[in-house]
């Protein structure tokens, strides 16, 4: 048995040796364009559908599917073959549909304000495990009459710590599913060698850096990897990326009350943003509650004041709307909640496959 979305097209062709050559096209199209299960590929003979179902197995076993009160955010909890658990979040906006995918089970970066960082690292995900998250989300979006167009690697794990696999997954999303590279965003806490590898990618994906502090002393505390790759090194790598790709750079900034929401923090951040030929965009994220971090997020009025400070300093800054806080699906909350069985969108109890 092989994980369904692991084989390359050539590997799939080898597995289907003995079948007419056009069957490879039909199976590949069914998996990646139609987003259907093997037993739904009605253009294939029944025997081949059964064979594919037996030999190409799902990597993800759904434990829980939770829908936010407004119905615009869906959080999936998956069990992997070895018992590890990961999460995926589908977000529906009026003008777009985005899926936030995990690249690792757990995370080794140790950022104390992030629930996944508090949980520690288990293992890297495979290409098939990453791609299948997007396929399932795309299938769900299609069932809602929407089209998935955006993928953000902002779920569990540090994507650039698993860079070769993430790269292969992005190439599959682009080449097989047909997603534009310009609608794919890689988020990192600042793995400098990974950013330099990203710079050499053929595909012009977007880069988002989870910054959270604009001086090394505070960032060492909030984002421990900064001790290995301090801000000057990080910004040099970002500048090289911008020079090579010409894509907008984003800084993610989780606002923590009394910690990184002061006027001086805004001034320090603005200096980094203005350093680049294309000024960086800042996404302000009110810190979401997690059980393991006692400090609270900045209150709404302080969030607005911080944004206004940045704008006054010439920085393009926006406040990201929290999505899925009620189902522990907002930024920093993945893995925060205990899984429970809820009703799915059809009103039936349990998981939906």
Secondary structure, DSSP 8 states (H G I E B T S, - for coil): -EETTTS-HHHHHHHTTTS-THHHHHHHHHHHTS---GGG-TTS-HHHHHHHHHHEE-S-EEEEEEE-TTSSEEEEEEE-TTS-EEEEEEEE-SS-EEEE--SEEE-SS--TTSHHHHH-EEEE--HHHHHHHHHHHHHHHHHTT----EEEE-SSS-GGGGHHHHHHHHHHIIIII---GGGEEEEES--HHHHHHHHT-SS--EEEEE---SSHHHHHHHSGGGGTS-HHHHHHHHHHHHHHH---EEEEEEEBTTTS-SHHHHHHHHHHHTTSSS--EEEEEE----TT--S-B--HHHHHHHHHHHHHTT-EEEE----SGGGT-STTTTT-S-----B-TTS-BS---
